[in-house]
């Protein structure tokens, strides 16, 4: 990056500054709280949002068209919005560019959606790949998935079926009623799934603890996994 190397120290966790890009607006204290609870406060984390530089009308114009895969995020004022994945992709690349300028050396796209390759001057963690590789390592077959939107079910189901799994996909938004999430968990328990993937970056570690009341199988939370990957990458 052109800057002088800092002396090695076991307490210096800023040798590999992390850059996180959300698909909405930064800051996202809800997601960052879970990352920090796993990663610790000593690491340097730069946070930007793909929509940080857009006006309200521009964001409204990013609503998904028919046939376009929808993404869901939260704006700085708490408003939950649905976004076109196609429209978000170039803005995410711009967000990664800004993170590189800020000095990040390890990058994270904080969204479990599937994206084409991005580029940055360092490793890029994509939660969808982290989730799929983790499930693959478990050697399971029947999996439960909780994406936030009903409109996402078809693509999510097809993606996991193509990878050789038997997916049970139920929509349950982390921005909605906790009871709806619990009801989805009960349905997955009745379907005897072997592992549950909370398929949205906005799911919190508290959602896993809540779902433990109705599920007796591993529950994967994206931010928990990303935090542990970052522990290794920034050690």
N, CA and C of each residue as an Amber inpcrd file, in Angstrom:
protein
   705
   0.8220000  -1.2150000   0.0000000   0.0000000   0.0000000   0.0000000
   0.8520000   1.2600000   0.0000000   2.2060000   1.0930000   0.0330000
   3.0760000   2.2520000  -0.0320000   3.3770000   2.8850000   1.3040000
   2.7720000   2.3850000   2.4120000   3.0340000   2.9710000   3.7180000
   4.0770000   2.1390000   4.4350000   4.7470000   2.7740000   5.3980000
   5.7940000   2.0840000   6.1380000   5.1960000   0.9630000   6.9710000
   5.8930000  -0.1610000   7.0400000   5.4320000  -1.2730000   7.8640000
   5.5780000  -0.9110000   9.3430000   4.5590000  -1.2740000  10.1180000
   4.6720000  -1.0710000  11.5510000   5.4920000  -2.2140000  12.1500000
   6.1910000  -1.9630000  13.2640000   6.9310000  -3.0340000  13.9150000
   5.9900000  -4.1410000  14.3320000   6.4550000  -5.3890000  14.2180000
   5.6190000  -6.5070000  14.6190000   5.3930000  -6.4680000  16.1190000
   4.1490000  -6.6740000  16.5050000   3.8090000  -6.7600000  17.9230000
   2.6100000  -7.6620000  18.0540000   2.5820000  -8.5900000  19.0260000
   1.4290000  -9.4700000  19.1780000   0.1610000  -8.7210000  19.5300000
   0.2830000  -7.4700000  20.0140000  -0.8980000  -6.6920000  20.3630000
  -1.3330000  -5.7690000  19.2320000  -0.5980000  -5.7660000  18.1320000
  -0.9270000  -4.8550000  17.0320000  -1.8220000  -5.5640000  16.0240000
  -3.1250000  -5.3130000  16.1170000  -4.0810000  -5.9730000  15.2410000
  -4.4670000  -5.0840000  14.0600000  -3.7520000  -3.9850000  13.8270000
  -4.0920000  -3.0910000  12.7340000  -3.1430000  -3.2440000  11.5510000
  -2.3320000  -4.3020000  11.5560000  -1.4370000  -4.5190000  10.4220000
  -2.2230000  -4.8640000   9.1700000  -3.4310000  -5.4180000   9.3680000
  -4.2830000  -5.7770000   8.2440000  -5.6430000  -5.0960000   8.4260000
  -5.7410000  -3.7970000   8.1700000  -7.0210000  -3.1100000   8.3430000
  -8.1020000  -3.7430000   7.4730000  -9.2710000  -3.8970000   8.0530000
 -10.4050000  -4.5330000   7.3800000 -11.3280000  -3.4620000   6.8110000
 -11.8020000  -3.6690000   5.5890000 -12.8000000  -2.7920000   4.9910000
 -14.0840000  -3.5620000   4.7440000 -15.1980000  -3.0770000   5.2760000
 -16.4820000  -3.7510000   5.0750000 -17.4020000  -2.8440000   4.2640000
 -18.0370000  -3.4280000   3.2600000 -18.9650000  -2.6970000   2.3940000
 -20.3550000  -3.2950000   2.5420000 -21.3030000  -2.4960000   2.9850000
 -22.6890000  -2.9400000   3.0540000 -23.4020000  -2.5510000   1.7600000
 -24.5250000  -3.2340000   1.4750000 -25.2780000  -2.8970000   0.2690000
 -26.2120000  -1.7180000   0.4900000 -26.3300000  -1.2730000   1.7460000
 -27.1710000  -0.1250000   2.0540000 -26.3080000   1.0830000   2.3700000
 -26.5710000   1.6840000   3.5340000 -25.8100000   2.8470000   3.9660000
 -25.0760000   2.5330000   5.2670000 -23.9190000   3.1150000   5.4080000
 -23.1480000   3.0150000   6.6490000 -23.4190000   4.2690000   7.4990000
 -23.3430000   4.1180000   8.8210000 -22.9330000   2.9150000   9.5470000
 -24.0840000   1.9340000   9.7460000 -23.7050000   0.6790000  10.0050000
 -24.6630000  -0.3570000  10.3630000 -24.2710000  -0.9190000  11.7330000
 -24.6350000  -0.2150000  12.8050000 -24.2130000  -0.6500000  14.1450000
 -24.7350000  -2.0270000  14.5200000 -25.8710000  -2.4450000  13.9400000
 -26.3990000  -3.7710000  14.2560000 -25.4390000  -4.8610000  13.7790000
 -25.0200000  -4.7950000  12.5220000 -24.1080000  -5.8000000  11.9970000
 -22.7110000  -5.6630000  12.5940000 -22.2500000  -4.4370000  12.7680000
 -20.9070000  -4.2350000  13.2820000 -20.7820000  -4.7030000  14.7350000
 -21.8620000  -4.6210000  15.4960000 -21.8080000  -5.0790000  16.8890000
 -21.4970000  -6.5670000  16.9540000 -22.1200000  -7.3560000  16.0670000
 -21.8510000  -8.7920000  16.0640000 -20.4500000  -9.0950000  15.5580000
 -20.0040000  -8.3880000  14.5190000 -18.6370000  -8.5840000  14.0470000
 -17.6350000  -8.2750000  15.1550000 -17.8660000  -7.1690000  15.8530000
 -16.9560000  -6.7600000  16.9190000 -16.9830000  -7.7550000  18.0800000
 -18.1570000  -8.3400000  18.3580000 -18.2470000  -9.2750000  19.4790000
 -17.4050000 -10.5180000  19.2250000 -17.2140000 -10.8540000  17.9510000
 -16.3870000 -12.0050000  17.5870000 -14.9370000 -11.5800000  17.3720000
 -14.7520000 -10.4660000  16.6640000 -13.4210000 -10.0510000  16.2280000
 -12.6560000  -9.2900000  17.2990000 -13.3730000  -8.6130000  18.1920000
 -12.7150000  -7.7960000  19.2020000 -12.5890000  -6.3530000  18.7420000
 -12.3180000  -5.4690000  19.6840000 -12.2800000  -4.0380000  19.3970000
 -10.9250000  -3.5480000  18.9040000  -9.8890000  -4.3860000  18.9870000
  -8.5500000  -3.9040000  18.6570000  -8.3280000  -3.7580000  17.1550000
  -9.0570000  -4.5320000  16.3350000  -8.8470000  -4.4670000  14.8890000
  -9.3450000  -3.1500000  14.3120000  -8.6560000  -2.6920000  13.2910000
  -9.0960000  -1.5020000  12.5630000 -10.0960000  -1.9100000  11.5000000
 -11.3030000  -1.3380000  11.5400000 -12.3420000  -1.6570000  10.5590000
 -12.8480000  -0.3730000   9.9330000 -12.7470000  -0.2820000   8.6090000
 -13.3430000   0.8210000   7.8540000 -14.6910000   0.3240000   7.3140000
 -15.7030000   1.1510000   7.4230000 -17.0480000   0.7540000   6.9940000
 -17.6120000   1.7830000   6.0280000 -18.1010000   1.3200000   4.8770000
 -18.7940000   2.1900000   3.9310000 -20.0350000   1.4580000   3.4150000
 -20.9560000   2.2210000   2.8530000 -22.1600000   1.6490000   2.2620000
 -22.2290000   1.9330000   0.7750000 -22.7790000   0.9870000   0.0240000
 -22.9080000   1.1760000  -1.4220000 -23.7850000   2.3750000  -1.7580000
 -24.7190000   2.7190000  -0.8600000 -25.6670000   3.7980000  -1.1380000
 -25.3150000   5.1000000  -0.4280000 -24.1340000   5.1670000   0.1650000
 -23.7750000   6.3450000   0.9680000 -23.8660000   7.6480000   0.1960000
 -23.5420000   7.6210000  -1.0830000 -23.4590000   8.8630000  -1.8620000
 -24.7210000   9.1420000  -2.6750000 -25.7920000   8.3630000  -2.4450000
 -27.0260000   8.5270000  -3.2190000 -28.0680000   9.3350000  -2.4510000
 -28.8800000  10.0590000  -3.1920000 -30.0210000  10.7530000  -2.6290000
 -31.2220000   9.8030000  -2.5490000 -32.2440000  10.2330000  -1.7870000
 -33.4160000   9.3700000  -1.5670000 -34.0570000   8.9250000  -2.8800000
 -34.2210000   9.8430000  -3.8200000 -34.8680000   9.5030000  -5.0820000
 -34.0520000   8.4880000  -5.8730000 -32.7470000   8.6320000  -5.8400000
 -31.8840000   7.6820000  -6.5340000 -32.0240000   6.2830000  -5.9400000
 -32.1740000   6.2070000  -4.6260000 -32.3460000   4.9100000  -3.9690000
 -33.6890000   4.3010000  -4.3560000 -34.7300000   5.1170000  -4.4070000
 -36.0450000   4.6220000  -4.8180000 -35.9940000   4.0400000  -6.2290000
 -35.1940000   4.6210000  -7.0730000 -35.0850000   4.1600000  -8.4550000
 -34.3110000   2.8460000  -8.5740000 -33.7310000   2.3810000  -7.4840000
 -32.9910000   1.1230000  -7.4870000 -33.8630000  -0.0720000  -7.0980000
 -35.1710000   0.1490000  -6.9550000 -36.0690000  -0.9670000  -6.6360000
 -35.9820000  -2.0260000  -7.7350000 -36.0640000  -3.3010000  -7.3850000
 -35.9080000  -4.3580000  -8.3950000 -37.0600000  -4.3990000  -9.3770000
 -36.7200000  -4.6320000 -10.6420000 -37.7290000  -4.8550000 -11.6670000
 -38.1610000  -6.3220000 -11.6370000 -39.2330000  -6.6270000 -12.3490000
 -39.6790000  -8.0120000 -12.4680000 -38.5650000  -8.8650000 -13.0640000
 -38.2570000  -9.9530000 -12.4040000 -37.2150000 -10.8450000 -12.8940000
 -35.8350000 -10.5550000 -12.3550000 -35.6570000  -9.3930000 -11.7110000
 -34.3590000  -9.0510000 -11.1420000 -34.3090000  -9.5560000  -9.7040000
 -33.2140000 -10.1890000  -9.3080000 -33.1020000 -10.7120000  -7.9490000
 -33.0890000  -9.5580000  -6.9580000 -34.0050000  -9.5810000  -5.9690000
 -34.0700000  -8.4730000  -5.0190000 -33.1370000  -8.6850000  -3.8260000
 -32.5520000  -7.6040000  -3.3730000 -31.7810000  -7.5860000  -2.1370000
 -32.4860000  -6.6550000  -1.1630000 -32.2740000  -6.8660000   0.1100000
 -32.9120000  -6.0180000   1.1150000 -31.8450000  -5.4940000   2.0590000
 -31.9720000  -4.2070000   2.4350000 -31.0060000  -3.6030000   3.3400000
 -31.6980000  -2.5080000   4.1430000 -30.9190000  -1.9190000   5.0300000
 -31.4370000  -0.8470000   5.8790000 -30.6220000   0.4120000   5.6240000
 -31.3200000   1.5380000   5.5500000 -30.6560000   2.8240000   5.3730000
 -30.2460000   3.4020000   6.7240000 -29.5250000   4.4980000   6.6640000
 -29.0000000   5.1230000   7.8660000 -30.1120000   5.5250000   8.8330000
 -31.2740000   5.9040000   8.2950000 -32.3780000   6.3420000   9.1540000
 -33.2470000   5.1870000   9.6350000 -32.8590000   3.9580000   9.3150000
 -33.6160000   2.7810000   9.7540000 -34.5990000   2.2480000   8.7400000
 -34.8220000   2.9650000   7.6380000 -35.7390000   2.5100000   6.6080000
 -35.2130000   1.2420000   5.9400000 -36.0880000   0.2410000   5.7860000
 -35.7220000  -0.9960000   5.0970000 -36.1150000  -0.8600000   3.6300000
 -35.1790000  -1.1620000   2.7300000 -35.4220000  -0.9880000   1.3000000
 -35.0840000  -2.2540000   0.5360000 -35.8070000  -2.4710000  -0.5730000
 -35.4730000  -3.5460000  -1.4970000 -34.7340000  -2.9410000  -2.6850000
 -33.6890000  -3.6360000  -3.1090000 -32.7960000  -3.1010000  -4.1300000
 -32.5670000  -4.1230000  -5.2310000 -32.3560000  -3.6350000  -6.4230000
 -31.9820000  -4.4800000  -7.5420000 -30.5310000  -4.9240000  -7.3990000
 -30.2870000  -6.2320000  -7.4480000 -28.9050000  -6.6960000  -7.3870000
 -28.0870000  -6.1330000  -8.5430000 -28.6850000  -6.0840000  -9.7220000
 -27.9820000  -5.5590000 -10.8900000 -27.5160000  -4.1300000 -10.6490000
 -28.3670000  -3.3110000 -10.0330000 -28.0200000  -1.9170000  -9.7830000
 -26.9930000  -1.7670000  -8.6660000 -27.0040000  -2.6990000  -7.7250000
 -26.1090000  -2.5990000  -6.5650000 -24.6720000  -2.9640000  -6.9200000
 -24.4760000  -3.8790000  -7.8700000 -23.1370000  -4.4090000  -8.1470000
 -22.0960000  -3.3210000  -8.4160000 -22.3200000  -2.3830000  -9.3470000
 -21.2810000  -1.3570000  -9.5740000 -21.0680000  -0.4460000  -8.3690000
 -22.1160000  -0.2260000  -7.5680000 -21.9650000   0.6060000  -6.3790000
 -21.1430000  -0.1030000  -5.3170000 -21.2720000  -1.4280000  -5.2420000
 -20.4340000  -2.1810000  -4.3180000 -18.9670000  -2.1090000  -4.7300000
 -18.7100000  -2.1940000  -6.0390000 -17.3270000  -2.0700000  -6.4900000
 -16.7640000  -0.6960000  -6.1400000 -17.5820000   0.3350000  -6.3040000
 -17.1460000   1.6830000  -5.9280000 -16.8710000   1.7650000  -4.4270000
 -17.7030000   1.0910000  -3.6200000 -17.4870000   1.0760000  -2.1730000
 -16.1690000   0.3900000  -1.8300000 -15.8510000  -0.7040000  -2.5080000
 -14.5740000  -1.3780000  -2.2770000 -13.4070000  -0.4770000  -2.6600000
 -13.5750000   0.2790000  -3.7350000 -12.5260000   1.2270000  -4.1430000
 -12.2900000   2.2730000  -3.0540000 -13.3640000   2.7670000  -2.4530000
 -13.2240000   3.7620000  -1.3900000 -12.5380000   3.1720000  -0.1670000
 -12.8460000   1.9090000   0.1180000 -12.1970000   1.2390000   1.2470000
 -10.6980000   1.0840000   1.0040000 -10.3320000   0.7640000  -0.2460000
  -8.9130000   0.6410000  -0.5800000  -8.2020000   1.9770000  -0.3760000
  -8.8510000   3.0610000  -0.7910000  -8.2730000   4.3980000  -0.6060000
  -8.1170000   4.7260000   0.8780000  -9.0430000   4.2030000   1.7070000
  -8.9810000   4.4550000   3.1540000  -7.9060000   3.6190000   3.8390000
  -7.3060000   2.6770000   3.1070000  -6.2110000   1.9060000   3.6810000
  -6.5270000   0.4680000   4.0180000  -7.7180000  -0.0100000   3.6560000
  -8.0660000  -1.4070000   3.9490000  -7.1660000  -2.3540000   3.1600000
  -6.8820000  -3.5000000   3.7770000  -6.0700000  -4.5300000   3.1140000
  -6.8140000  -5.8560000   2.9990000  -7.8710000  -6.0250000   3.7880000
  -8.7520000  -7.1870000   3.6980000 -10.1630000  -6.6390000   3.5760000
 -10.9500000  -7.2150000   2.6560000 -12.2360000  -6.6270000   2.3040000
 -13.3690000  -7.6320000   2.5270000 -14.5380000  -7.1080000   2.9050000
 -15.7260000  -7.9340000   3.1070000 -16.9160000  -7.2530000   2.4540000
 -17.6730000  -8.0010000   1.6630000 -18.9580000  -7.5330000   1.1560000
 -20.0270000  -8.0720000   2.1000000 -20.6500000  -7.1950000   2.8710000
 -21.5960000  -7.6340000   3.8920000 -22.9760000  -7.8850000   3.2860000
 -23.0630000  -8.9480000   2.4950000 -24.3300000  -9.3740000   1.9080000
 -24.1820000 -10.8370000   1.5140000 -25.2020000 -11.6500000   1.7910000
 -25.1340000 -13.0680000   1.4540000 -25.6040000 -13.3540000   0.0270000
 -25.9000000 -12.3260000  -0.7410000 -26.2800000 -12.5250000  -2.1390000
 -25.1270000 -13.0600000  -2.9610000 -25.4620000 -13.5670000  -4.1400000
 -24.4460000 -14.0800000  -5.0560000 -24.0630000 -12.9630000  -6.0290000
 -22.7550000 -12.7360000  -6.1970000 -22.2620000 -11.6340000  -7.0130000
 -21.1750000 -12.1170000  -7.9670000 -20.9700000 -11.3780000  -9.0580000
 -19.8080000 -11.6520000  -9.9030000 -18.5430000 -11.2360000  -9.1680000
 -17.3620000 -11.5940000  -9.6840000 -16.1180000 -11.2320000  -8.9980000
 -15.9450000  -9.7150000  -8.8670000 -15.5100000  -9.2840000  -7.6890000
 -15.1010000  -7.9050000  -7.4700000 -13.5720000  -7.8580000  -7.4700000
 -13.0170000  -6.6520000  -7.5240000 -11.5670000  -6.5370000  -7.4360000
 -11.2040000  -5.5290000  -6.3500000 -10.0980000  -5.8200000  -5.6690000
  -9.5780000  -4.9600000  -4.6040000  -8.1210000  -5.3420000  -4.3870000
  -7.3380000  -4.4590000  -3.7890000  -5.9190000  -4.7540000  -3.5570000
  -5.7050000  -5.6270000  -2.3190000  -6.4490000  -6.7010000  -2.2100000
  -6.3380000  -7.6180000  -1.0850000  -7.4550000  -8.6390000  -1.1470000
  -7.4520000  -9.6270000  -0.2540000  -8.4980000 -10.6580000  -0.2510000
  -9.8850000 -10.0550000  -0.0280000 -10.8890000 -10.6430000  -0.7060000
 -12.2810000 -10.2120000  -0.5490000 -13.0940000 -11.3880000  -0.0240000
 -13.6780000 -11.2230000   1.1530000 -14.5480000 -12.2480000   1.7180000
 -15.9760000 -12.0200000   1.2290000 -16.5560000 -13.0580000   0.6200000
 -17.9490000 -13.0160000   0.1850000 -18.7410000 -13.9890000   1.0460000
 -19.6900000 -13.5020000   1.8450000 -20.4070000 -14.3730000   2.7730000
 -21.0680000 -15.5790000   2.1210000 -21.5870000 -15.4420000   0.8870000
 -22.2260000 -16.5820000   0.2540000 -21.2430000 -17.7370000   0.0770000
 -20.0170000 -17.4170000  -0.3060000 -19.0000000 -18.4540000  -0.4690000
 -18.6010000 -19.0400000   0.8860000 -18.5190000 -18.1900000   1.9000000
 -18.1980000 -18.6710000   3.2400000 -19.2770000 -19.6340000   3.7240000
 -20.5390000 -19.2790000   3.5240000 -21.6430000 -20.1430000   3.9500000
 -21.6440000 -21.4640000   3.1880000 -21.5200000 -21.3970000   1.8620000
 -21.5940000 -22.6220000   1.0640000 -20.4180000 -23.5440000   1.3650000
 -19.2270000 -22.9840000   1.5500000 -18.0700000 -23.8160000   1.8650000
 -18.1810000 -24.4390000   3.2570000 -18.7740000 -23.7000000   4.1950000
 -18.9640000 -24.2430000   5.5420000 -19.9590000 -25.3930000   5.5260000
 -21.0680000 -25.2130000   4.8190000 -22.0540000 -26.2950000   4.7110000
 -21.4350000 -27.5040000   4.0330000 -20.6520000 -27.2660000   2.9910000
 -19.9960000 -28.3640000   2.2800000 -19.0760000 -29.1460000   3.2160000
 -18.3820000 -28.4430000   4.0930000 -17.4560000 -29.1010000   5.0200000
 -18.1820000 -29.9510000   6.0570000 -19.4680000 -29.6690000   6.2790000
 -20.2170000 -30.4140000   7.2910000 -20.6740000 -31.7810000   6.8060000
 -20.7040000 -31.9930000   5.4960000 -21.1180000 -33.2850000   4.9640000
 -22.5930000 -33.5860000   5.1550000 -23.4310000 -32.5600000   5.1750000
 -24.8720000 -32.7480000   5.3640000 -25.5710000 -32.7590000   4.0080000
 -26.8480000 -33.1060000   4.0100000 -27.6160000 -33.1460000   2.7620000
 -28.8670000 -32.2730000   2.8250000 -29.6350000 -32.4060000   3.8920000
 -30.8880000 -31.6410000   3.9990000 -30.6440000 -30.3870000   4.8260000
 -30.8020000 -29.2320000   4.1960000 -30.4620000 -27.9780000   4.8570000
 -31.6610000 -27.0350000   4.8570000 -31.7440000 -26.2300000   5.8940000
 -32.7740000 -25.2050000   5.9780000 -32.1770000 -23.8360000   5.7290000
 -32.8970000 -23.0000000   4.9910000 -32.4090000 -21.6610000   4.6660000
 -33.4980000 -20.6380000   4.9470000 -33.0970000 -19.5310000   5.5730000
 -34.0270000 -18.4420000   5.8640000 -33.5640000 -17.1740000   5.1620000
 -33.9520000 -16.9760000   3.8920000 -33.7010000 -15.6870000   3.2370000
 -34.7640000 -14.6870000   3.6800000 -34.5280000 -13.3960000   3.5000000
 -35.4860000 -12.4050000   3.9990000 -36.7380000 -12.2350000   3.1490000
 -36.6860000 -12.5610000   1.8430000 -37.7910000 -12.2460000   0.9410000
 -38.3200000 -13.5000000   0.2440000 -39.6450000 -13.5580000   0.0960000
 -40.2540000 -14.6720000  -0.6330000 -39.7870000 -14.7010000  -2.0860000
 -39.5070000 -13.5100000  -2.6540000 -39.0700000 -13.4290000  -4.0450000
 -37.6790000 -14.0420000  -4.2630000 -36.9690000 -14.3230000  -3.1930000
 -35.6310000 -14.9010000  -3.3090000 -35.6490000 -16.4310000  -3.2920000
 -36.7930000 -17.0230000  -2.9660000 -36.8400000 -18.4720000  -2.7380000
 -36.3810000 -19.2560000  -3.9530000 -36.8820000 -18.9010000  -5.1400000
 -36.5750000 -19.6760000  -6.3390000 -35.0870000 -19.7750000  -6.6130000
 -34.3910000 -18.6360000  -6.5870000 -32.9510000 -18.6620000  -6.8840000
 -32.1690000 -19.3570000  -5.7730000 -32.5350000 -19.0920000  -4.5240000
 -31.8340000 -19.7270000  -3.4080000 -31.9900000 -21.2470000  -3.4810000
 -33.2050000 -21.6970000  -3.7110000 -33.4630000 -23.1340000  -3.8100000
 -32.6770000 -23.7600000  -4.9620000 -32.7150000 -23.1120000  -6.1300000
 -32.0100000 -23.6410000  -7.3030000 -30.5080000 -23.6920000  -7.0730000
 -29.9540000 -22.6740000  -6.4280000 -28.5110000 -22.6200000  -6.1810000
 -28.0510000 -23.8030000  -5.3360000 -28.8000000 -24.0800000  -4.2590000
 -28.3870000 -25.1530000  -3.3640000 -28.7000000 -26.5350000  -3.9490000
 -29.7810000 -26.6430000  -4.6970000 -30.0580000 -27.9140000  -5.3640000
 -28.9650000 -28.2480000  -6.3750000 -28.5100000 -27.2390000  -7.1090000
 -27.4500000 -27.4520000  -8.0920000 -26.1520000 -27.9110000  -7.4290000
 -25.9750000 -27.5390000  -6.1580000 -24.7850000 -27.9510000  -5.4150000
 -24.9510000 -29.3260000  -4.7690000 -26.1230000 -29.9560000  -4.9690000
 -26.3250000 -31.3190000  -4.4900000 -27.0540000 -31.4520000  -3.1710000
 -27.6720000 -30.3710000  -2.6900000 -28.3610000 -30.4120000  -1.4060000
 -29.8700000 -30.5400000  -1.5890000 -30.5300000 -30.9130000  -0.4970000
 -31.9940000 -30.9190000  -0.4330000 -32.3940000 -29.7290000   0.4360000
 -32.6620000 -28.5650000  -0.1850000 -32.9270000 -27.3620000   0.6130000
 -34.4070000 -27.1980000   0.9580000 -34.6480000 -26.7350000   2.1690000
 -35.9800000 -26.2950000   2.5890000 -35.8580000 -24.7930000   2.8230000
 -36.5010000 -24.0080000   1.9820000 -36.3050000 -22.5540000   1.9860000
 -37.5830000 -21.8620000   2.4390000 -37.4760000 -21.0790000   3.5090000
 -38.6230000 -20.3550000   4.0520000 -38.2400000 -18.8930000   4.2400000
 -39.0540000 -17.9570000   3.7490000 -38.7060000 -16.5420000   3.9310000
 -38.9830000 -16.0850000   5.3550000 -38.0410000 -15.3520000   5.9250000
 -38.2020000 -14.7890000   7.2690000 -37.2250000 -13.6260000   7.3870000
 -37.7350000 -12.4190000   7.4460000 -36.8680000 -11.2420000   7.4360000
 -36.2880000 -10.9520000   8.8140000 -34.9690000 -10.7270000   8.8990000
 -34.3810000 -10.3090000  10.1790000 -34.8320000  -8.9180000  10.6040000
 -35.4620000  -8.1780000   9.6780000 -35.9830000  -6.8570000  10.0030000
 -37.4250000  -6.9040000  10.4790000 -37.9980000  -8.1140000  10.5220000
 -39.4140000  -8.2440000  10.8470000 -39.6610000  -8.7540000  12.2520000
 -40.7950000  -9.4520000  12.3970000 -41.2710000  -9.9450000  13.6860000
 -40.4840000 -11.1930000  14.0810000 -39.9540000 -11.2090000  15.2960000
 -39.2180000 -12.3790000  15.7710000 -40.0860000 -13.6340000  15.7710000
 -41.3700000 -13.4770000  15.9930000 -42.2510000 -14.6540000  16.0340000
 -42.3270000 -15.3200000  14.6720000 -42.2490000 -14.5310000  13.5950000
 -42.2470000 -15.1170000  12.2540000 -40.9760000 -15.9350000  12.0260000
 -39.8670000 -15.4650000  12.5600000 -38.6090000 -16.2060000  12.4570000
 -38.7160000 -17.5100000  13.2430000 -39.2890000 -17.4360000  14.4380000
 -39.4700000 -18.6390000  15.2470000 -40.3790000 -19.6470000  14.5590000
 -41.4450000 -19.1590000  13.9420000 -42.3620000 -20.0610000  13.2250000
 -41.6360000 -20.7590000  12.0780000 -40.7920000 -20.0150000  11.3580000
 -40.0050000 -20.6290000  10.2920000 -39.0660000 -21.6760000  10.8700000
 -38.4730000 -21.3740000  12.0250000 -37.6050000 -22.3360000  12.6820000
 -38.3460000 -23.6030000  13.0610000 -39.5810000 -23.4590000  13.5290000
 -40.3890000 -24.6430000  13.8800000 -40.6670000 -25.4930000  12.6440000
 -40.9320000 -24.8360000  11.5120000 -41.1770000 -25.5910000  10.2790000
 -39.9230000 -26.3300000   9.8290000 -38.7690000 -25.7050000   9.9810000
 -37.5230000 -26.3670000   9.6060000 -37.2350000 -27.5490000  10.5350000
 -37.5600000 -27.3820000  11.8160000 -37.3910000 -28.4930000  12.7560000
 -38.2870000 -29.6610000  12.3680000 -39.5270000 -29.3630000  11.9850000
 -40.4580000 -30.4170000  11.5700000 -39.9790000 -31.1040000  10.3020000
 -39.2270000 -30.3800000   9.4590000 -38.6970000 -30.9570000   8.2190000
 -37.4100000 -31.7480000   8.4490000 -36.9170000 -31.7730000   9.6850000
 -35.7310000 -32.5470000  10.0650000 -34.4830000 -32.1390000   9.2730000
 -34.2720000 -30.8170000   9.1310000 -33.0580000 -30.3670000   8.4520000
 -31.8510000 -30.6290000   9.3480000 -30.6900000 -30.7620000   8.7280000
 -29.4640000 -31.0800000   9.4640000 -28.6780000 -29.8420000   9.8680000
 -28.8860000 -28.7550000   9.1900000 -28.2430000 -27.4890000   9.5190000
 -29.1250000 -26.3740000   8.9790000 -29.0980000 -25.2170000   9.6400000
 -29.8880000 -24.0670000   9.2030000 -28.9440000 -22.9170000   8.8720000
 -29.1500000 -22.3100000   7.7060000 -28.3830000 -21.1520000   7.2700000
 -29.2770000 -19.9190000   7.3440000 -28.9010000 -18.9470000   8.1480000
 -29.6180000 -17.6730000   8.2080000 -29.0940000 -16.8310000   7.0520000
 -29.8470000 -16.8260000   5.9530000 -29.3350000 -16.3600000   4.6640000
 -29.5660000 -14.8700000   4.4370000 -29.0730000 -14.0730000   5.3790000
 -29.0950000 -12.6140000   5.2400000 -28.0890000 -12.0560000   6.2240000
 -27.3180000 -11.0810000   5.7890000 -26.2740000 -10.5240000   6.6430000
 -26.8460000  -9.8080000   7.8550000 -28.1070000  -9.3960000   7.7970000
 -28.7030000  -8.6550000   8.9090000 -29.1420000  -9.5610000  10.0520000
 -29.1140000 -10.8750000   9.8540000 -29.3970000 -11.7520000  10.9800000
 -28.3410000 -11.5510000  12.0540000 -28.8100000 -11.5100000  13.3060000
 -27.9300000 -11.2520000  14.4420000 -27.6000000 -12.5480000  15.1710000
 -26.5570000 -12.4930000  15.9610000 -26.2350000 -13.6330000  16.8150000
 -27.3890000 -13.9250000  17.7700000 -28.1360000 -12.8980000  18.1340000
 -29.2750000 -13.1180000  19.0280000 -30.3610000 -13.9570000  18.3520000
 -30.4620000 -13.8780000  17.0310000 -31.4420000 -14.7040000  16.3320000
 -31.0860000 -16.1860000  16.4680000 -29.8040000 -16.4900000  16.4250000
 -29.4010000 -17.8850000  16.6210000 -29.8020000 -18.3600000  18.0140000
 -29.5160000 -17.5450000  19.0280000 -29.8730000 -17.9390000  20.3860000
 -31.3770000 -18.1250000  20.5220000 -32.1480000 -17.2690000  19.8810000
 -33.6010000 -17.3710000  19.9090000 -34.0690000 -18.6690000  19.2440000
 -33.4640000 -19.0020000  18.0980000 -33.8800000 -20.1880000  17.3450000
 -33.4630000 -21.4870000  18.0180000 -32.4990000 -21.4180000  18.9250000
 -32.1020000 -22.6350000  19.6360000 -33.2560000 -23.2200000  20.4430000
 -34.2530000 -22.3880000  20.7520000 -35.4140000 -22.8780000  21.5050000
 -36.2650000 -23.8410000  20.6880000 -36.1480000 -23.7810000  19.3400000
 -37.0090000 -24.6180000  18.4970000 -36.2220000 -25.5140000  17.5500000
 -34.9030000 -25.3490000  17.4780000 -34.0790000 -26.1220000  16.5570000
 -32.9810000 -26.8680000  17.3120000 -32.7910000 -28.1210000  16.9490000
 -31.7490000 -28.9400000  17.5680000 -30.7380000 -29.3520000  16.5110000
 -30.1600000 -28.3370000  15.8530000 -29.1430000 -28.5830000  14.8350000
 -28.2690000 -27.3380000  14.7510000 -27.1020000 -27.4060000  14.0880000
 -26.2690000 -26.2060000  13.9460000 -27.0040000 -25.0980000  13.1900000
 -26.7750000 -23.8620000  13.6170000 -27.3760000 -22.6780000  12.9950000
 -26.2380000 -21.7430000  12.6020000 -26.1130000 -21.4570000  11.3100000
 -25.0160000 -20.6390000  10.8160000 -25.4620000 -19.1890000  10.6550000
 -24.7490000 -18.2940000  11.3220000 -25.0110000 -16.8480000  11.2440000
 -23.8810000 -16.2010000  10.4480000 -24.1770000 -15.5210000   9.3470000
 -23.1030000 -14.9780000   8.5010000 -22.0740000 -14.1360000   9.2440000
 -22.5240000 -13.2080000  10.0860000 -21.5620000 -12.3380000  10.7620000
 -20.6690000 -13.0970000  11.7300000 -21.2030000 -14.1630000  12.3380000
 -20.3790000 -14.9760000  13.2180000 -19.2580000 -15.6490000  12.4480000
 -19.6090000 -16.2280000  11.2800000 -18.5950000 -16.8840000  10.4600000
 -17.5810000 -15.8850000   9.9100000 -18.0610000 -14.7580000   9.4080000
 -17.1610000 -13.7460000   8.8550000 -16.2020000 -13.2490000   9.9360000
 -16.7180000 -13.0280000  11.1380000 -15.8640000 -12.5780000  12.2270000
 -14.7440000 -13.5620000  12.5200000 -15.0510000 -14.8530000  12.4630000
 -14.0180000 -15.8600000  12.7450000 -13.0110000 -15.9710000  11.6070000
 -13.4650000 -15.8350000  10.3760000 -12.5220000 -15.7760000   9.2540000
 -11.5780000 -14.5930000   9.4220000 -12.1330000 -13.4450000   9.7970000
 -11.3010000 -12.2560000   9.9580000 -10.3130000 -12.3960000  11.1120000
 -10.7010000 -13.1320000  12.1410000  -9.7570000 -13.4010000  13.2320000
  -8.4900000 -14.0540000  12.6900000  -8.6870000 -15.0470000  11.8120000
  -7.5410000 -15.7420000  11.2480000  -6.7560000 -14.8540000  10.2890000
  -7.4660000 -14.1200000   9.4520000  -6.8010000 -13.3220000   8.4340000
  -6.0360000 -12.1290000   9.0090000  -6.4680000 -11.6480000  10.1800000
  -5.8190000 -10.4680000  10.7660000  -4.9190000 -10.8180000  11.9390000
  -4.7360000 -12.1040000  12.2190000  -3.9170000 -12.5190000  13.3660000
  -2.4450000 -12.1450000  13.1430000
